[in-house]
Amino acid sequence: MQVFITGATGYIGFAVSAALRRHGHRVWGLARDEAKAGRLARHEIAPVIGDLADPKSYADVAAHCSVLIHTAFDYSTEGVAKDKRAIETLLEAGRRGAQPKTLIFTSGAWVYGDTGDRMVDETTPLNPIKLVAWRPAHEELVLRASGVRGLVIRAGCVYGGAGGLTAQWFAKPGGAVVGDGRNRWTMVHLDDLADAYVRAAESGLGGEIFNVTERSRFTVLEQVTAAAGAAGYTGEIRPLPLADARKTMGDFADALALSQHVDSGKAVRLLGWQPRHGGFLDEVDVFCQAWKAQRE
């Protein structure tokens, strides 16, 4: 299988690219410059030097691949417009050459909004926070496209390796928790998420949405406290009221204050996916050391 991936040098995109290559697939990854391209080449991923803003830099390569995966994202107004253009470019490329092609779009659990302890699944009406209010429309572009098998992956908060949002817990141990910290993020380890992409790419399915989250239900405060301890911090964990957080973080503060319970049973049933990690708290010392090593 030949695969093209946007955001291939990013946190999620690189893990997905490497996982696909380990499964024996030929992978082409979009990279902005020679330095980032070198990292891909060292891992047997063919670099395509280009930019999402310049469709001509990658459209032809994408047209020759059977699976197209869009992992690049940017929450800015300019980034949202660029994201839509990238989807349109990939869909156009997907209708060229050998058929059928699969396009996998990276979304996220934030489109459900705050669910509290109520479990939601792919059939639940969406209530996205403002930061990702644009995502449902972009999901629909992929799912309803003709001539291409569209898939959407809604990932939880990703941890492991260099760390996603959890990296801040090691970088600034004891830093402010937005709200009282009793909220529960829906989480997934980076390698488990990458495995879901591989399974989706190989599935031959189309028109499907998959939540990809593990079963851990730790509170944010529990996880932040454990991360601070792993980083050697013994001071106080400082809660920050949401209203105050919004003054400095804007709409991102609402994302950090979310409490969610998301079911991933569909990925288990249709893709045979199972998370292999029990949760951030279970191996927090391992994740802290991995984060430190990534910075050296």
N, C-alpha and C positions, 0 to 999 in steps of 0.2 A: 504494500500500500504506500502511495506517495502522499505526503502531508505538507501543507503550507500553514505556518503559524505566525500571526502578528503578535507583537509584544514578546517575542521569543527570548529576549535577554532580560525580561522582567521577572519578578518574584514567582508568579504563577506560570507564566509562559515558558520559562526555562525548565521548570520542573516537568511540565507537560511534554515539552520537546524531548527532554532526556528520557522520559518514561516511554514515549513512542519509539524512540531509537532503540532502547533496551529490548523492546518487543519485536525488533527486526524490521521496522518500517523505515523508509527513506524520508528524511525530514528536511524541509527548507524553512529557515527562520528569518524573519525580518529584523534587521539590525540597523541602527542609525549611522554607525561609523565603523571604521576598521578595527578599532580597539575592542568594541563589543562583538564584532564579527569573529574576532580571534577566539573568544571564549566558546562560541558555538562550534567553530571548526575543531577545537580541541576535544569536543564531545561528539564528534561525527555528525554534527548537524550542519548542513550546507547553509552558509550565510547569504542572505539577500540584502544588500545594502540599499536602504531606501527610507521612506517616511510615509506614514499614513496620509499625510497631507498631499502626497504626490502619487496618485494611483498608478501612474505609468511606471513607477519604480518597482512595482511588484505584481501588477495585474497579469502579465504574461506568464510569470512563474506559477501563480495561483491557478491559472487556467489549465496547466499541465498536471495538476495534482487532483486526486480523487477525494481528498478530505481537506477542508479549509477550516481553520480554527482561529477565532478572533478572541485574543486574551488582552490586548492592549486597551487601556481605558484612561480617561482624564475627566475629572469632575467639573472642570471649568466650562464656562459657556462655549468657549472656542473648542474645547475638547469634545463636548457633546455633538457639535456640528461635524467635527472630524470623525467621530464615531459613526454617525449616520452615513457619512460619505464612504467610509471604509466598508460598512455593511453592503451598501449599494454596489461598490466596486467588486466585492467578493461574490455577491449574487450574480453579477454580470459575468464574472470569470467562471462561476459555477455552471453557467449555461453554455460555456464554450468547451470544445473538445469532447472527449469521451464522457458518456453519461451513464448512470446518474452520479452527481457529486453530493457530498454531505457538507453542510456548513454548521459549525457549532459556535454558538454565541455565548459569551461569558456574562452572566447576570449575577445576582446575589440575593441573599435572603432579606436584605433591607427593603425589597419591594413589598414585603408583607406588612411593613410597619411594626408597631408594637403589638405583640400577641399575648404578652403576659404568660400565664400558665396554660393558655388555650393552645392546643396543638393544631397546626395548620399543615396543609399539604398542597399539591399542585392544583387542586380544584378550588382552593379558597380564593375568594375575591381579593384583589390586591388593594393595598392601602399604603403606597410608598411614601417614605419621608421625602421632604423637599429636595434633599441632596440627589436623590435618584428618581425623581418624578418622571424623568424622560425614559427610563429603562423599559417600562412596559410597552411603549410604542416601538422601541427598537427590537424587543422580543418578537412582537407581532410581525415586523418586517421579515424576520427570519422564518417564523413558523408558517406564515401564509404565502411565502414566495413560491412561484411556480417554477418547475424545472429543476429544483434543488431540494434535497432532503434537509430540512431545517431542524436543528435541535438547540435547546437552551439549557444551560446548566446554572442553577441558582446555588451558589456556594455559601457556606457559612463563613464565619470569621476564621481565617486561615492562620495556622501557627506552624512552627518548625523551621529549621534552617536559619536563614537570616531573619525570619520573623516578619509577619505582616503587621497588624495593629499591635500584636503582643510585644513587638520589639521595643516599643516605648516603655513597657514595664521594666525592662532590663536597663534601658538607656537612662531613664530617670526614675529610679526606684523610689517609691514613696510619693511620686507625683500625684497630682490631683485625680481622684475618681469622680467622674461626672455623676451627680446624684448621690444617693446613699450607698451605692455599690451592691444593693440587694438584687439588682437586675441580672439576668442570665443571658449571656450571648450564646447563640447557636454556633458551634465550633466544628472545625475539621482540620486534620493534619494535612500538610502540603502533599505528602506522598500518597495519602489516601485520595485526595482530590485529583491528583494526576492520574491515578489508577482509574478513576471514574471517567476521565476524558478518553483514556485508551479504550475502555470498554464501550463507550458511546460511539467512538470513531469506528470501531470494528463491528458494531451491532447491525448496521444496515437499516436502522430505524429512521423515521422522519416524522416531523410534526409533533415531537414530544418535548416535554419539560421535565427536568430531573432536579429535585433538591438533592444536594450532596452535603450532609451534615452528620456528625457522629451523635452518640447518645448521651454524652456527658452533660450534666446539669449544674455545674459549679457556678456560684455567684461571681460577679466581676470582682468584688472585694476579696473573696477567697483566693482568686487567681492572682490578683495584684499583690496581695500580702505574701503569697508563696514566691512570686517572682522577685519581690524585694528581698526576701530572705535568701534566695539562691544567689542574688547579686551582692550579698553581704551587707545589706542595709538593715539597720536596727531601729531606725527612727519611726516617726508617726506617719500613718497613711492619711492623707488630707482629702476629705470629701469636698467637692466643689458643686454648689447648687447649679442646676441646669441653666437658670437665668443668667448667672454670672459667666458660665462657660460659653454661652452664646455670644457674649460681648467680645470674646477673643477668638473663638473658634468658628463662629457663624453657624451655618446649617450642619456642619460636621459634629457639633456638640449633640445634636439630636440622635445621630447615629450611635454615639458612644453611650447614650442613655437608654437605648432600646433594650427591651427584655423580650426574648423570643423562644418559642418551642416549635421546632420544625421537623416534620416527619419525612424521612428519606426512604420509606418502604418501597416506593415505586422503583428507585434505582436498584434496590435489592432484588425485587421481583423480575424486572425486565433486563437488567444488566448483569445480575449476579454479583453486584458490588457489595462489599462488606468493609467497614472501617476496621483497620488493624490496630489503631491506637485508642487507648481508653480515655484520653483527655489530657489537657494541658497540665493539670495539677499532678497527674500520676508520674510524670518524668520532667518536672520543671527544672531540675538541676541539669539534665541532659540538654534541654532546650536553651538554657542560659549559656552553657559552654559552647554550644553550636553557634549561638548568636555572637559570642565573643570571638570565636575563631573566624567567623565571616568578616570581622572588622580588622583582623590582623594583616 
